[in-house]
Amino acid sequence: MKTKTRIIILAIILIMAVLFFATKSIFSKSNTYITDINNDGITDTIDVNILKLHFNEKCSFWQSCPTDINHDGVTDINDFNILIGQYGKKSK
């Protein structure tokens, strides 16, 4: 009985370790958002104004929406917050 219990505990620990490292590798990658909407090399006031023009605009799967920065299907406050966080940064 003790050997069977040890094997089960080791199997659970092994499964937990695999799940931990798998999720760590998935979520540790940084989210890279393209906030330079007009492709002029910098996230600036022009990009903010473009986003404001398309605020609350819904995007479909087949429709290109450069203002939907986080790709959740709508240009909203979340996209605005991401853009403001990148404000003044040069695009790569």
Secondary structure as UniProt FT lines:
FT   HELIX           2..27
FT   TURN            37..38
FT   HELIX           45..53
FT   TURN            54..56
FT   TURN            61..62
FT   TURN            66..67
FT   TURN            69..70
FT   HELIX           77..85
FT   TURN            86..88
//
